[in-house]
Amino acid sequence: MLVPLLWMISTSLKGRDQLYVYPPQWIPSPVRWENYVEVWTTLPFARFFLNSLFITILATVAEVASVAVVAYGFARFNFRGRHFLFMLMLSTMMLPSVIGMIPTFLIWRELGRLDTFTPLTAPAWFAWGPASVFMLRQFLLSVPRDFEDAAVLDGAGPLQMLRHVVLPMVRPALLVIALLAFQGNWTNFMAPLLYLNTPDKFPVTLGLKFLETSLGPGSEAPMWNLMMVVSLLVALPILVLYALAQRAFIEGIRLGGTKG
């Protein structure tokens, strides 16, 4: 796992004359920090970064909130067809995502929402992560009902119990869901490529495509050093986030494997 990352860092610091040297050089000489400056000044990277941040934060918050509500409903409420709906939801995990790509695109086109952030954020409000719903449901099944019974005696409603009683007790699971949602939305490439046309709305993942057309269209060889700079800048927030939340993330995964 570390070899591709180290190779990415090494290539991002090379000049074009060092990219195809054989045998490959792990330590570039000279080191070209100018590659980072060139990418930052050539691309509207600050705009790309802000777009990604807006899309990712909004979609992550929406996914965590909607997953919590749906998982709580499956774990606590008895209604006709509950088990069938739950199994139907899980069965969608077996379907390749490309199956719904064209129908979804046609729906957003009919709604007039192409080239907007809506197709990238709105689905998150409908608990679009069945694996996250399943994991959180397993956590909720392990929470004793005594706490909720006490909250009912105090006059709390279902949403109040969910917010103030239940969710604080499954915080590790929520953190895992949030991290996975953040990663999935931050690194999403296909959906922005499908729905966005205006460069001012591009996220950082489309920076690679924009870089190819801005710095070297029709060139003899790809500018892999500059592409690795963009790739590293895209990966950096994810690496920092996981490093900061590593202990809580591992704890959530460990508990998720023992619940239910």
Backbone hydrogen bonds in HBPLUS format (Angstrom, degrees):
<---DONOR---> <-ACCEPTOR-->    atom                        ^
c    i                          cat <-CA-CA->   ^        H-A-AA   ^      H-
h    n   atom  resd res      DA  || num        DHA   H-A  angle D-A-AA Bond
n    s   type  num  typ     dist DA aas  dist angle  dist       angle   num
A0006-LEU N   A0002-LEU O   2.84 MM   4  6.05 164.0  1.87 160.9 165.4     1
A0007-TRP N   A0003-VAL O   2.88 MM   4  6.03 158.1  1.92 153.7 160.3     2
A0008-MET N   A0004-PRO O   2.87 MM   4  6.02 145.8  1.99 140.7 150.1     3
A0009-ILE N   A0005-LEU O   3.00 MM   4  6.33 157.4  2.06 149.2 154.3     4
A0010-SER N   A0006-LEU O   2.92 MM   4  6.13 163.5  1.95 149.2 154.0     5
A0011-THR N   A0007-TRP O   2.90 MM   4  5.99 167.1  1.91 148.6 152.2     6
A0012-SER N   A0008-MET O   3.00 MM   4  6.09 149.2  2.10 143.0 151.4     7
A0013-LEU N   A0010-SER O   3.18 MM   3  5.52 152.6  2.26 106.5 114.5     8
A0014-LYS N   A0011-THR O   3.19 MM   3  5.25 167.1  2.21 112.2 112.7     9
A0032-ARG N   A0013-LEU O   2.88 MM  19  4.82 169.6  1.89 133.6 135.2    10
A0018-GLN N   A0015-GLY O   3.02 MM   3  5.45 158.8  2.07 112.4 119.3    11
A0019-LEU N   A0016-ARG O   3.37 MM   3  5.44 160.8  2.41 103.8 109.2    12
A0035-ASN N   A0032-ARG O   3.35 MM   3  5.98 168.3  2.36 110.7 113.7    13
A0036-TYR N   A0033-TRP O   3.15 MM   3  5.88 139.4  2.32 117.5 124.4    14
A0038-GLU N   A0034-GLU O   2.80 MM   4  6.02 158.0  1.85 153.8 160.2    15
A0039-VAL N   A0035-ASN O   3.01 MM   4  6.23 159.7  2.05 146.5 151.1    16
A0040-TRP N   A0036-TYR O   3.02 MM   4  6.16 165.1  2.05 146.4 150.9    17
A0041-THR N   A0037-VAL O   2.91 MM   4  6.03 154.0  1.98 149.6 156.1    18
A0042-THR N   A0038-GLU O   2.91 MM   4  5.84 144.7  2.03 142.7 152.0    19
A0043-LEU N   A0039-VAL O   2.98 MM   4  5.80 167.1  2.00 148.5 152.4    20
A0047-ARG N   A0044-PRO O   3.12 MM   3  5.51 120.1  2.50 105.0 118.4    21
A0048-PHE N   A0044-PRO O   3.07 MM   4  6.44 159.0  2.11 150.8 157.3    22
A0049-PHE N   A0045-PHE O   2.82 MM   4  6.00 159.7  1.86 152.3 157.5    23
A0050-LEU N   A0046-ALA O   3.00 MM   4  6.23 161.3  2.04 147.9 152.3    24
A0051-ASN N   A0047-ARG O   2.96 MM   4  6.15 158.6  2.01 150.7 156.8    25
A0052-SER N   A0048-PHE O   2.96 MM   4  6.22 162.7  1.99 150.8 155.3    26
A0053-LEU N   A0049-PHE O   2.88 MM   4  6.09 157.0  1.93 148.9 155.9    27
A0054-PHE N   A0050-LEU O   2.92 MM   4  6.10 161.6  1.96 149.8 153.9    28
A0055-ILE N   A0051-ASN O   2.98 MM   4  6.19 174.9  1.99 156.4 157.8    29
A0056-THR N   A0052-SER O   2.84 MM   4  5.83 165.8  1.86 150.6 155.5    30
A0057-ILE N   A0053-LEU O   2.98 MM   4  5.94 168.8  1.99 147.8 151.4    31
A0058-LEU N   A0054-PHE O   3.11 MM   4  6.09 167.4  2.12 149.1 153.1    32
A0059-ALA N   A0055-ILE O   2.96 MM   4  5.99 163.9  1.99 147.7 153.0    33
A0060-THR N   A0056-THR O   2.85 MM   4  5.84 153.1  1.92 145.5 153.4    34
A0061-VAL N   A0057-ILE O   2.99 MM   4  6.10 171.6  1.99 153.4 155.5    35
A0062-ALA N   A0058-LEU O   3.03 MM   4  6.13 160.9  2.07 145.1 151.1    36
A0063-GLU N   A0059-ALA O   2.87 MM   4  5.96 155.2  1.93 142.5 149.5    37
A0064-VAL N   A0060-THR O   2.97 MM   4  6.16 168.7  1.98 155.7 158.2    38
A0065-ALA N   A0061-VAL O   3.04 MM   4  6.15 165.6  2.06 148.8 153.2    39
A0066-SER N   A0062-ALA O   2.94 MM   4  6.03 169.2  1.95 151.2 154.6    40
A0067-VAL N   A0063-GLU O   2.86 MM   4  5.81 160.8  1.90 148.3 154.4    41
A0068-ALA N   A0064-VAL O   3.01 MM   4  6.05 154.1  2.08 142.0 148.9    42
A0069-VAL N   A0065-ALA O   3.18 MM   4  6.47 158.2  2.23 147.6 152.4    43
A0070-VAL N   A0066-SER O   3.01 MM   4  6.21 170.8  2.02 154.4 156.8    44
A0071-ALA N   A0067-VAL O   2.85 MM   4  5.85 167.1  1.87 151.5 155.9    45
A0072-TYR N   A0068-ALA O   2.99 MM   4  5.98 153.6  2.06 140.5 148.0    46
A0073-GLY N   A0069-VAL O   3.01 MM   4  6.23 151.0  2.10 143.8 151.6    47
A0074-PHE N   A0070-VAL O   3.02 MM   4  6.35 158.0  2.07 152.8 158.0    48
A0075-ALA N   A0071-ALA O   2.95 MM   4  6.07 143.8  2.09 142.8 153.0    49
A0076-ARG N   A0072-TYR O   2.94 MM   4  5.86 148.7  2.04 148.7 154.7    50
A0077-PHE N   A0073-GLY O   3.12 MM   4  5.27 154.5  2.18 130.4 137.8    51
A0082-ARG N   A0079-PHE O   3.16 MM   3  5.63 144.2  2.29 143.2 137.6    52
A0085-LEU N   A0081-GLY O   2.89 MM   4  6.01 165.7  1.91 155.6 159.0    53
A0086-PHE N   A0082-ARG O   2.95 MM   4  6.14 153.7  2.02 147.0 155.0    54
A0087-MET N   A0083-HIS O   2.95 MM   4  6.13 164.5  1.98 148.4 151.9    55
A0088-LEU N   A0084-PHE O   2.82 MM   4  5.99 150.5  1.91 145.5 154.9    56
A0089-MET N   A0085-LEU O   2.87 MM   4  6.05 152.2  1.95 143.5 150.5    57
A0090-LEU N   A0086-PHE O   3.00 MM   4  6.32 159.0  2.05 147.5 153.0    58
A0091-SER N   A0087-MET O   2.90 MM   4  6.07 145.4  2.02 142.3 151.8    59
A0092-THR N   A0089-MET O   3.16 MM   3  5.52 145.1  2.29 104.5 114.0    60
A0093-MET N   A0090-LEU O   3.02 MM   3  5.63 158.3  2.07 115.2 121.8    61
A0094-MET N   A0091-SER O   3.07 MM   3  5.58 156.3  2.12 112.4 119.2    62
A0095-LEU N   A0092-THR O   3.24 MM   3  5.38 158.2  2.29 103.5 110.0    63
A0099-ILE N   A0096-PRO O   3.16 MM   3  5.84 161.0  2.19 117.2 122.6    64
A0101-MET N   A0098-VAL O   3.22 MM   3  4.95 158.3  2.27  97.9 104.3    65
A0104-THR N   A0100-GLY O   3.02 MM   4  5.89 156.2  2.08 142.0 149.4    66
A0105-PHE N   A0101-MET O   2.96 MM   4  6.11 155.0  2.02 144.6 152.0    67
A0106-LEU N   A0102-ILE O   2.96 MM   4  6.21 159.7  2.00 155.9 160.8    68
A0107-ILE N   A0103-PRO O   2.99 MM   4  6.25 149.8  2.08 145.7 153.8    69
A0108-TRP N   A0104-THR O   3.05 MM   4  6.36 167.4  2.07 156.0 157.8    70
A0109-ARG N   A0105-PHE O   2.92 MM   4  6.12 147.3  2.03 145.3 155.3    71
A0110-GLU N   A0106-LEU O   2.96 MM   4  6.17 155.6  2.02 144.9 150.5    72
A0111-LEU N   A0107-ILE O   3.01 MM   4  6.29 143.2  2.15 144.2 154.9    73
A0113-ARG N   A0108-TRP O   2.98 MM   5  5.37 168.8  1.99 160.8 159.5    74
A0112-GLY N   A0109-ARG O   3.06 MM   3  5.02 151.9  2.14  98.6 107.4    75
A0115-ASP N   A0195-TYR O   2.72 MM  80  5.40 143.9  1.85 152.4 160.7    76
A0120-LEU N   A0117-PHE O   3.00 MM   3  5.33 139.1  2.17 108.8 121.0    77
A0121-THR N   A0117-PHE O   3.18 MM   4  6.39 126.9  2.47 148.7 163.3    78
A0121-THR N   A0118-THR O   3.15 MM   3  5.31 145.3  2.28 105.7 115.2    79
A0122-ALA N   A0118-THR O   2.83 MM   4  5.41 166.0  1.85 155.1 159.9    80
A0124-ALA N   A0121-THR O   3.15 MM   3  5.68 141.3  2.31 112.8 122.9    81
A0125-TRP N   A0122-ALA O   3.02 MM   3  5.71 158.7  2.07 122.7 128.3    82
A0126-PHE N   A0123-PRO O   3.04 MM   3  5.55 163.1  2.07 118.0 121.4    83
A0132-SER N   A0129-GLY O   3.04 MM   3  5.28 122.1  2.39 103.8 117.9    84
A0133-VAL N   A0129-GLY O   3.06 MM   4  6.42 155.1  2.12 152.9 160.6    85
A0134-PHE N   A0130-PRO O   2.93 MM   4  6.13 160.6  1.97 148.5 153.4    86
A0135-MET N   A0131-ALA O   3.00 MM   4  6.21 163.2  2.02 147.0 151.1    87
A0136-LEU N   A0132-SER O   2.98 MM   4  6.10 170.5  1.99 152.5 155.2    88
A0137-ARG N   A0133-VAL O   2.91 MM   4  5.96 154.0  1.98 146.4 154.1    89
A0138-GLN N   A0134-PHE O   3.07 MM   4  6.34 154.6  2.14 147.4 153.4    90
A0139-PHE N   A0135-MET O   3.16 MM   4  6.53 151.7  2.25 145.0 152.5    91
A0140-LEU N   A0136-LEU O   2.88 MM   4  6.16 162.5  1.91 152.9 157.6    92
A0141-LEU N   A0137-ARG O   2.94 MM   4  6.18 148.4  2.04 150.1 158.0    93
A0142-SER N   A0139-PHE O   2.98 MM   3  5.36 142.1  2.13 105.8 117.1    94
A0143-VAL N   A0140-LEU O   3.11 MM   3  5.22 155.5  2.17 103.7 111.3    95
A0148-GLU N   A0145-ARG O   3.05 MM   3  5.21 116.8  2.47  99.6 114.8    96
A0149-ASP N   A0145-ARG O   2.88 MM   4  6.18 156.7  1.93 157.3 164.8    97
A0150-ALA N   A0146-ASP O   2.97 MM   4  6.21 154.0  2.04 146.7 153.2    98
A0151-ALA N   A0147-PHE O   3.04 MM   4  6.31 147.5  2.15 138.0 147.2    99
A0152-VAL N   A0148-GLU O   2.86 MM   4  6.16 148.4  1.96 148.0 156.5   100
A0153-LEU N   A0149-ASP O   3.12 MM   4  6.41 154.1  2.19 144.7 150.8   101
A0154-ASP N   A0150-ALA O   3.19 MM   4  6.49 133.9  2.41 135.1 147.1   102
A0154-ASP N   A0151-ALA O   3.09 MM   3  5.00 128.1  2.37  91.2 105.4   103
A0156-ALA N   A0151-ALA O   2.95 MM   5  5.38 164.9  1.97 148.8 145.4   104
A0155-GLY N   A0152-VAL O   2.91 MM   3  5.03 159.0  1.96 106.9 112.6   105
A0161-MET N   A0157-GLY O   2.89 MM   4  6.12 158.2  1.94 156.7 163.1   106
A0162-LEU N   A0158-PRO O   2.91 MM   4  6.13 156.1  1.97 145.8 152.9   107
A0163-ARG N   A0159-LEU O   2.93 MM   4  6.09 161.5  1.97 147.1 151.6   108
A0164-HIS N   A0160-GLN O   2.87 MM   4  5.81 169.9  1.88 152.5 155.9   109
A0165-VAL N   A0161-MET O   2.91 MM   4  4.99 145.9  2.03 128.1 136.3   110
A0166-VAL N   A0161-MET O   2.87 MM   5  6.18 163.9  1.90 158.5 163.5   111
A0167-LEU N   A0162-LEU O   2.96 MM   5  5.80 166.4  1.98 151.6 155.6   112
A0169-MET N   A0166-VAL O   2.90 MM   3  5.43 139.8  2.07 114.2 126.1   113
A0170-VAL N   A0167-LEU O   3.06 MM   3  5.21 150.1  2.15 106.0 115.0   114
A0173-ALA N   A0170-VAL O   3.14 MM   3  5.54 121.4  2.50 107.5 120.8   115
A0174-LEU N   A0170-VAL O   3.16 MM   4  6.52 157.1  2.21 151.8 158.8   116
A0175-LEU N   A0171-ARG O   2.93 MM   4  6.16 153.3  2.00 154.8 161.8   117
A0176-VAL N   A0172-PRO O   3.09 MM   4  6.36 157.3  2.14 146.2 151.6   118
A0177-ILE N   A0173-ALA O   2.99 MM   4  6.24 164.2  2.02 151.8 155.9   119
A0178-ALA N   A0174-LEU O   2.86 MM   4  6.04 157.4  1.91 146.4 153.0   120
A0179-LEU N   A0175-LEU O   2.90 MM   4  6.10 161.3  1.93 151.4 156.0   121
A0180-LEU N   A0176-VAL O   2.98 MM   4  6.16 166.7  1.99 153.7 157.3   122
A0181-ALA N   A0177-ILE O   2.88 MM   4  5.99 154.4  1.94 145.8 153.6   123
A0182-PHE N   A0178-ALA O   2.82 MM   4  5.97 156.1  1.88 146.9 153.8   124
A0183-GLN N   A0179-LEU O   2.93 MM   4  6.13 164.5  1.95 149.7 153.8   125
A0184-GLY N   A0180-LEU O   2.92 MM   4  6.06 164.5  1.95 146.1 150.8   126
A0185-ASN N   A0181-ALA O   2.98 MM   4  6.10 160.7  2.02 149.6 154.1   127
A0186-TRP N   A0182-PHE O   2.85 MM   4  5.85 158.0  1.90 150.0 156.9   128
A0187-THR N   A0183-GLN O   3.04 MM   4  6.02 161.9  2.07 150.4 154.2   129
A0188-ASN N   A0185-ASN O   3.45 MM   3  5.08 159.6  2.50  93.4  99.0   130
A0193-LEU N   A0189-PHE O   3.07 MM   4  6.14 157.0  2.13 148.9 156.2   131
A0194-LEU N   A0190-MET O   2.90 MM   4  6.07 139.3  2.07 144.6 156.1   132
A0194-LEU N   A0191-ALA O   3.08 MM   3  5.02 124.0  2.40  95.2 109.8   133
A0195-TYR N   A0191-ALA O   2.94 MM   4  6.11 156.2  2.00 157.8 163.4   134
A0196-LEU N   A0192-PRO O   2.91 MM   4  5.31 159.2  1.95 142.1 146.7   135
A0201-LYS N   A0198-THR O   2.94 MM   3  5.58 161.9  1.97 122.2 128.2   136
A0202-PHE N   A0199-PRO O   3.10 MM   3  5.15 165.7  2.12 108.6 113.0   137
A0206-LEU N   A0203-PRO O   3.18 MM   3  5.71 142.2  2.33 110.3 119.3   138
A0207-GLY N   A0204-VAL O   2.84 MM   3  4.89 151.3  1.92 102.5 111.8   139
A0210-PHE N   A0206-LEU O   2.96 MM   4  6.24 162.7  1.99 152.7 158.0   140
A0211-LEU N   A0207-GLY O   2.67 MM   4  5.76 145.8  1.78 142.7 152.9   141
A0212-GLU N   A0208-LEU O   3.07 MM   4  6.31 153.2  2.15 145.2 150.6   142
A0213-THR N   A0209-LYS O   3.37 MM   4  6.70 151.1  2.46 143.7 150.0   143
A0214-SER N   A0210-PHE O   2.96 MM   4  6.04 131.7  2.20 141.1 154.7   144
A0214-SER N   A0211-LEU O   3.19 MM   3  5.03 130.8  2.45  92.1 105.4   145
A0215-LEU N   A0211-LEU O   2.93 MM   4  5.77 166.0  1.95 156.3 156.9   146
A0219-SER N   A0216-GLY O   3.25 MM   3  5.27 156.5  2.31 127.6 122.5   147
A0227-MET N   A0223-MET O   3.02 MM   4  6.29 156.1  2.08 151.5 159.2   148
A0228-MET N   A0224-TRP O   2.86 MM   4  5.94 147.9  1.96 143.7 151.3   149
A0229-VAL N   A0225-ASN O   3.14 MM   4  6.42 137.7  2.33 134.1 145.2   150
A0230-VAL N   A0226-LEU O   3.16 MM   4  6.53 160.6  2.20 149.1 151.6   151
A0231-SER N   A0227-MET O   2.93 MM   4  6.15 160.4  1.97 145.3 151.6   152
A0232-LEU N   A0228-MET O   2.87 MM   4  5.93 154.1  1.94 141.2 147.7   153
A0233-LEU N   A0229-VAL O   2.97 MM   4  6.23 156.9  2.03 148.9 155.3   154
A0234-VAL N   A0230-VAL O   2.91 MM   4  6.14 144.8  2.03 147.4 157.2   155
A0235-ALA N   A0231-SER O   3.00 MM   4  6.22 152.1  2.08 143.4 150.7   156
A0236-LEU N   A0232-LEU O   2.89 MM   4  5.92 138.2  2.06 145.8 156.5   157
A0239-LEU N   A0235-ALA O   3.05 MM   4  6.31 161.4  2.09 158.8 164.6   158
A0240-VAL N   A0236-LEU O   2.95 MM   4  6.16 163.3  1.98 160.1 164.4   159
A0241-LEU N   A0237-PRO O   2.93 MM   4  6.01 159.6  1.97 144.8 150.8   160
A0242-TYR N   A0238-ILE O   2.99 MM   4  6.16 164.4  2.01 152.5 156.1   161
A0243-ALA N   A0239-LEU O   2.98 MM   4  6.09 151.7  2.06 142.2 150.5   162
A0244-LEU N   A0240-VAL O   3.01 MM   4  6.22 154.9  2.07 149.7 155.4   163
A0245-ALA N   A0241-LEU O   3.05 MM   4  6.20 149.6  2.14 144.7 153.1   164
A0249-PHE N   A0245-ALA O   2.85 MM   4  5.89 154.0  1.92 153.5 162.0   165
A0250-ILE N   A0246-GLN O   2.93 MM   4  6.11 167.1  1.95 155.6 157.9   166
A0251-GLU N   A0247-ARG O   2.99 MM   4  6.17 155.7  2.05 145.5 152.8   167
A0252-GLY N   A0248-ALA O   2.93 MM   4  6.12 153.6  2.00 143.9 150.6   168
A0253-ILE N   A0249-PHE O   3.00 MM   4  6.30 157.1  2.05 150.2 156.1   169
A0254-ARG N   A0250-ILE O   2.87 MM   4  6.06 158.2  1.92 148.5 154.8   170
A0255-LEU N   A0251-GLU O   2.93 MM   4  6.11 166.7  1.95 151.6 154.9   171
A0256-GLY N   A0252-GLY O   2.89 MM   4  5.93 148.2  1.99 139.6 149.3   172
A0257-GLY N   A0253-ILE O   3.17 MM   4  6.40 133.3  2.40 139.7 149.6   173
A0257-GLY N   A0254-ARG O   3.24 MM   3  5.39 137.2  2.43  97.7 108.6   174
A0258-THR N   A0255-LEU O   3.06 MM   3  5.26 154.7  2.13 105.6 113.5   175
A0259-LYS N   A0255-LEU O   3.13 MM   4  6.23 124.8  2.45 151.1 164.2   176
